[in-house]
Amino acid sequence: MPTVTVVDAAAVTPRHNPQTGLTVRPTVGPGTDFEALEQAVLTCPPGRSEPIDIGEVEETLFILDGEGAIHIRGEAHRLAPEVAVYLPPGSTFVLESTGSEPLQVLAVRVPDPSPGPPSPPQVRHAAEQELESATTERMFRIVADPESGLRSATHFVGYIPTERAPEHFHTYDEVIYVLEGDGVMHAGSVEHPVAPGTCIQLPARTVHCLENTGGAPMRIVAVFRPAGSPAAAFYPDGTSAYQANQDPLQRRRAL
């Protein structure tokens, strides 16, 4: 039975993959008894990686640091911090780091993807996506979901204010990476500090609260499955934590 797991990405021993030329830090996934999603931090040194075949999974990428490009299906797409990439099953791609520093990428694999028609890869900048509301003045931007081709999950950037949210749960499995801010992950007996680079494995229906203890909004990037709305949260008694002031678009995404 998977449990809440909190990992400092910087403390994970890096593994060099000679087949791709990347350095990989596996954070949460099968190694932490979590089969729903697999998260890792990839480092691409200056230059190009070898071709990377993702196999029959869906994969999301989110650029943490550096500049470069992703080459896929004969096209090059610019990469910079806050750029998100969706890769459908069967994709092969090449990462390129064009700056003086390595390209740092957060990758999440979605095994056993939901059936559906093939979708093309998608490259989006988080800041260009619609800002939407969730519980306790929390906000989010969806960078990939079934509407844009990601069949099995939702990929989003979240903004957590300094006001602590009540304890709640989601009906989806989730992996989280803290981009900015300091706080505490509360989940039952777990009281774990979090900071930039913290990775969190959150099984479905786990009552929890990710509290921001800093003086500015915390930013996270997360992937959860099955797909839905980041605003779909429930109090421990099962009642909805977000009902008021939902517009039709938010209600549709919460279904």
Buried (B, 14 or more C-beta within 10 A) or exposed (E): EBBBBBBBBEEBEBEEEEEBBBBBBBBBBEEBEBEBBBBBBBBBBBEBBEEBEBEEBBBBBBBBEBBBBBBBEEEEBEBBBBBBBBBBBEBEBBBBBBEEEBBBBBBBBBBEBBEEEEBEBBBBBBEEBEEBBBBBEBBBBBBBBBEBBBBBBBBBBBBBBBEBBEBBBBEBBBBBBBBBBBBBBBBEEBEBEBBBBBBBBBBBEBBBBBBBEBEEBBBBBBBBBBBBBBBBBBBEEEEBBBEEEBEEEBEEBBE
